[in-house]
Amino acid sequence: MSKKGEINVNTDGAVVENIDLVGDIRVEANNVTIRNVRITNPRGGDRADWGILQWVGYHGLTVQNVEIIGASDTEMRDGIMDPGGVVNVRNCNIHGISKHGIDTTQGVIADNYIHDPNWFTAADGELDSIRISGSPDAGTSLLIQHNTLVDVNTVNGAISMFETDGGQPTRVTIDGNYFATWGFSIYAGGASAPTSYIVVKNNVFARKYKDGYMPVTEFNTHATGNAWSANTFEDGKTASV
């Protein structure tokens, strides 16, 4: 089914599926599922701030088997933007985005292909496949597992963590992903920042770095629960902090 414009989801437990959409989806309900959908950024108009949004105060969004496509002539800033609660993103193909493929602090991001962003000067060069801003809600965490994160055309961060509104990244596990990027694969929040329980393990890094960039920067090796283990380059050599 083909559709254009914004789809607003306001019913708890709703399912949005089998749609070829030129536009975006805004979720203001709990436990919504979006699956088997293709979302394409409208071309030649104003920028789109997201492909899918779970708004503040809502939780439980599942996005599965979805393709999100940004246009080269009109920005789509975030593929999936989540200022709300837990979100689960699985088996998605997200590309052509100008800022963040997925922006969240909590839930599961697994088995996705996030790749080939579009560069726009207006986006301030903030190109992250996955952006983590601040800390998750109490009792929640973020698992980033078995994703393929590729950008060998721009200097970017594949996964970037930042302090926001006083919240520091915590309870993030980055496990078994593949990274190929020209910038730092992981910006880990600050070498002396009070991050905690940032666990990075079993990942594989391509050697496609530009200007001396490396797999990780600003990782606090002394913070509580932070751990870096069993990470390698494609040739099997150890990738160290």
C-alpha positions as CSV (number, residue, x, y, z in Angstrom):
1,M,0.0,0.0,0.0
2,S,1.4,3.4,-1.0
3,K,0.9,6.5,1.2
4,K,2.2,10.1,1.4
5,G,2.5,12.4,4.4
6,E,2.7,11.9,8.1
7,I,1.1,8.9,9.8
8,N,0.1,9.7,13.4
9,V,-0.3,6.7,15.7
10,N,-2.4,7.5,18.9
11,T,-3.7,4.0,19.9
12,D,-1.8,1.8,22.4
13,G,-0.8,-1.5,20.8
14,A,-1.4,-0.4,17.2
15,V,0.3,-2.1,14.3
16,V,1.5,-0.2,11.3
17,E,2.6,-2.6,8.5
18,N,2.9,-3.3,4.8
19,I,3.1,0.4,3.8
20,D,5.3,2.1,1.2
21,L,5.4,5.6,2.7
22,V,6.8,8.9,1.4
23,G,6.7,10.9,4.6
24,D,7.1,10.0,8.3
25,I,5.5,8.2,11.3
26,R,4.9,9.9,14.6
27,V,4.0,7.7,17.6
28,E,2.2,9.1,20.6
29,A,1.0,5.8,22.1
30,N,2.6,2.8,24.0
31,N,3.7,-0.6,22.6
32,V,3.2,0.3,19.0
33,T,4.7,-2.0,16.3
34,I,5.9,-0.8,12.9
35,R,6.9,-3.6,10.6
36,N,7.4,-4.4,6.9
37,V,7.4,-0.7,6.0
38,R,9.5,1.4,3.7
39,I,9.8,5.1,4.5
40,T,11.3,7.5,2.0
41,N,12.1,11.1,2.6
42,P,10.1,13.5,0.3
43,R,12.4,15.1,-2.2
44,G,12.8,18.8,-3.0
45,G,11.0,20.2,0.0
46,D,11.9,21.2,3.6
47,R,14.0,18.9,5.7
48,A,12.4,16.0,7.5
49,D,13.5,15.7,11.2
50,W,12.8,12.0,11.4
51,G,11.5,8.9,9.6
52,I,10.0,7.5,12.8
53,L,9.5,9.3,16.1
54,Q,8.4,7.9,19.5
55,W,7.5,11.0,21.4
56,V,8.2,12.0,25.0
57,G,6.1,10.1,27.5
58,Y,5.6,7.0,25.4
59,H,7.4,3.6,25.4
60,G,7.5,0.1,23.9
61,L,7.9,0.9,20.2
62,T,9.0,-2.0,18.1
63,V,10.4,-1.3,14.6
64,Q,11.1,-4.4,12.6
65,N,12.0,-5.2,9.0
66,V,11.7,-1.5,8.1
67,E,13.7,0.4,5.5
68,I,14.3,4.2,6.0
69,I,15.7,6.1,3.1
70,G,17.0,9.7,3.2
71,A,17.2,11.7,0.0
72,S,20.4,13.3,-1.3
73,D,18.7,16.6,-2.0
74,T,16.5,17.0,1.1
75,E,17.6,16.1,4.6
76,M,16.2,13.4,6.8
77,R,18.0,14.2,10.0
78,D,17.1,11.1,12.1
79,G,16.0,7.7,10.9
80,I,14.5,6.7,14.2
81,M,14.3,9.4,16.9
82,D,13.3,8.3,20.5
83,P,13.0,11.0,23.2
84,G,10.5,8.7,24.8
85,G,11.0,5.3,26.5
86,V,12.3,1.9,25.5
87,V,12.5,1.2,21.8
88,N,13.3,-2.1,20.0
89,V,14.8,-1.8,16.5
90,R,15.5,-5.0,14.6
91,N,16.4,-6.1,11.1
92,C,16.2,-2.6,9.6
93,N,18.0,-1.0,6.8
94,I,18.6,2.7,7.4
95,H,20.5,4.8,4.9
96,G,20.9,8.3,3.5
97,I,20.4,10.0,6.9
98,S,22.1,13.4,7.6
99,K,22.6,13.2,11.4
100,H,21.6,10.1,13.3
101,G,20.5,6.7,12.1
102,I,18.9,5.9,15.5
103,D,18.8,8.3,18.4
104,T,17.9,6.7,21.8
105,T,19.2,5.8,25.2
106,Q,17.3,2.6,26.0
107,G,16.0,-0.6,24.5
108,V,17.5,-3.0,21.9
109,I,19.2,-2.1,18.6
110,A,19.9,-5.5,16.9
111,D,20.7,-6.9,13.5
112,N,20.4,-3.7,11.6
113,Y,22.3,-2.3,8.6
114,I,22.9,1.5,9.0
115,H,25.0,2.9,6.3
116,D,25.9,5.6,3.7
117,P,24.6,8.8,5.2
118,N,24.2,11.9,3.2
119,W,26.4,14.9,4.1
120,F,24.6,18.3,4.6
121,T,26.5,21.3,5.9
122,A,23.3,22.4,7.7
123,A,23.5,19.3,9.8
124,D,26.7,20.5,11.4
125,G,28.5,17.3,10.5
126,E,26.9,15.3,13.3
127,L,26.9,12.0,11.5
128,D,26.3,9.1,13.9
129,S,24.8,5.7,13.0
130,I,23.7,5.5,16.6
131,R,23.5,8.5,19.0
132,I,23.1,8.1,22.8
133,S,22.4,11.3,24.6
134,G,22.4,11.2,28.4
135,S,21.3,8.3,30.5
136,P,18.5,5.7,30.3
137,D,15.5,5.7,32.6
138,A,15.8,3.9,35.9
139,G,15.7,0.1,35.4
140,T,16.4,0.2,31.7
141,S,19.5,-0.2,29.6
142,L,20.6,-0.2,25.9
143,L,21.8,-3.2,24.0
144,I,23.5,-2.6,20.6
145,Q,24.1,-6.0,19.1
146,H,25.0,-7.6,15.8
147,N,24.6,-4.5,13.7
148,T,26.6,-3.5,10.6
149,L,27.5,0.2,10.7
150,V,29.2,1.5,7.6
151,D,30.3,5.0,6.5
152,V,33.5,5.2,4.5
153,N,32.7,8.5,2.8
154,T,32.5,11.0,5.6
155,V,34.3,11.5,8.9
156,N,31.8,10.5,11.5
157,G,31.1,8.4,14.6
158,A,29.3,5.1,14.3
159,I,28.2,5.1,17.9
160,S,28.5,8.4,19.9
161,M,27.6,8.9,23.6
162,F,27.2,12.4,25.1
163,E,26.1,13.9,28.4
164,T,22.7,15.6,28.1
165,D,20.8,17.6,30.7
166,G,23.1,16.3,33.4
167,G,22.7,12.6,32.4
168,Q,25.8,10.5,31.6
169,P,25.7,7.5,29.4
170,T,25.4,4.3,31.4
171,R,24.2,0.7,31.1
172,V,25.1,0.4,27.4
173,T,26.3,-2.9,25.9
174,I,27.9,-2.9,22.5
175,D,28.3,-6.5,21.5
176,G,29.2,-8.3,18.2
177,N,28.9,-5.4,15.8
178,Y,30.8,-4.7,12.6
179,F,32.2,-1.2,12.1
180,A,33.6,0.4,8.9
181,T,34.0,4.2,9.2
182,W,36.4,7.0,8.5
183,G,35.9,8.6,11.9
184,F,36.1,7.2,15.4
185,S,33.9,4.1,15.5
186,I,32.9,4.8,19.1
187,Y,32.9,8.1,20.9
188,A,32.5,6.8,24.5
189,G,31.5,9.9,26.4
190,G,34.7,11.2,27.9
191,A,38.0,9.8,29.2
192,S,37.3,11.3,32.6
193,A,33.5,11.5,32.5
194,P,31.4,9.6,35.0
195,T,30.1,7.2,32.5
196,S,29.4,3.7,33.9
197,Y,28.7,0.1,32.8
198,I,29.7,0.8,29.2
199,V,30.6,-2.7,28.0
200,V,32.2,-3.1,24.6
201,K,32.9,-6.6,23.5
202,N,33.3,-9.0,20.5
203,N,33.2,-6.3,17.9
204,V,35.0,-6.2,14.6
205,F,36.5,-3.0,13.2
206,A,37.5,-2.5,9.5
207,R,40.8,-0.6,8.9
208,K,39.2,2.2,7.0
209,Y,40.2,5.2,9.1
210,K,41.1,8.6,7.9
211,D,43.6,11.1,9.4
212,G,44.7,8.8,12.3
213,Y,41.2,8.0,13.7
214,M,40.8,4.7,15.6
215,P,38.1,2.4,16.8
216,V,37.4,4.3,20.1
217,T,38.1,7.6,21.8
218,E,37.2,9.1,25.1
219,F,36.6,5.7,26.8
220,N,36.9,5.9,30.6
221,T,38.8,2.8,31.5
222,H,38.6,3.5,35.2
223,A,34.8,4.1,35.6
224,T,32.6,1.7,37.4
225,G,31.5,-1.2,35.2
226,N,33.2,0.0,32.0
227,A,34.8,-2.8,30.1
228,W,36.5,-3.3,26.8
229,S,37.2,-6.9,25.7
230,A,37.6,-9.3,22.8
231,N,37.4,-6.6,20.1
232,T,39.4,-7.1,17.0
233,F,40.2,-5.7,13.5
234,E,39.2,-7.7,10.4
235,D,42.6,-9.3,10.3
236,G,42.1,-10.8,13.8
237,K,44.5,-8.4,15.5
238,T,43.4,-7.0,18.8
239,A,41.7,-3.6,18.8
240,S,42.7,-1.9,22.0
241,V,41.4,1.2,23.8
